[in-house]
Amino acid sequence: MKPNITIITLGVSDLDRAIAFYQNGLGFPLQENSNENIAFFQAQGTTLALYPRDKLAEDITIEDTGSGFSGFTLAHNVSSPEAVDATLNEAVEAGATLIKPGQNVFWGGYSGYFADPDGFYWEVAWDPYLSEDS
């Protein structure tokens, strides 16, 4: 298997609310191949998909009984510590919950976390070792 992630699908409890959060709140462009059952957003090098949680569990053939921390996060890198704070504020204004305000972190960067309306955790980070805004 080649190390390549082409689509990340989030199982959401309310598809319309999730679309509004990502499209209107965070400015993710909705792709034309989206429909009333699934939404696709292009995100530099990968696609973010939103799909009803119960339907996703059915497709996987598992029970939709999970709750709590799922053991993964999504990350968005920005060009400065100030951009971390601005992005966290933008997400909160769009309906996210601030989990951890931006702060200096052990690996030498600056980051913070928010949770989207379905509880998916996003890290917003500035990495001094990256040369450009991701």
Rosetta blueprint (number, residue, H / E / L):
1 M L
2 K L
3 P L
4 N L
5 I L
6 T L
7 I E
8 I E
9 T E
10 L E
11 G E
12 V E
13 S L
14 D L
15 L H
16 D H
17 R H
18 A H
19 I H
20 A H
21 F H
22 Y H
23 Q H
24 N H
25 G H
26 L L
27 G L
28 F L
29 P L
30 L E
31 Q L
32 E L
33 N L
34 S L
35 N E
36 E L
37 N L
38 I E
39 A E
40 F E
41 F E
42 Q E
43 A E
44 Q L
45 G L
46 T E
47 T E
48 L E
49 A E
50 L E
51 Y E
52 P E
53 R H
54 D H
55 K H
56 L H
57 A H
58 E H
59 D H
60 I H
61 T L
62 I L
63 E L
64 D L
65 T L
66 G L
67 S L
68 G L
69 F L
70 S L
71 G L
72 F L
73 T L
74 L E
75 A E
76 H E
77 N E
78 V E
79 S L
80 S L
81 P H
82 E H
83 A H
84 V H
85 D H
86 A H
87 T H
88 L H
89 N H
90 E H
91 A H
92 V H
93 E H
94 A L
95 G L
96 A L
97 T E
98 L E
99 I E
100 K E
101 P E
102 G E
103 Q E
104 N E
105 V L
106 F L
107 W L
108 G L
109 G L
110 Y E
111 S E
112 G E
113 Y E
114 F E
115 A E
116 D L
117 P L
118 D L
119 G L
120 F L
121 Y E
122 W E
123 E E
124 V E
125 A E
126 W E
127 D L
128 P L
129 Y L
130 L L
131 S L
132 E L
133 D L
134 S L
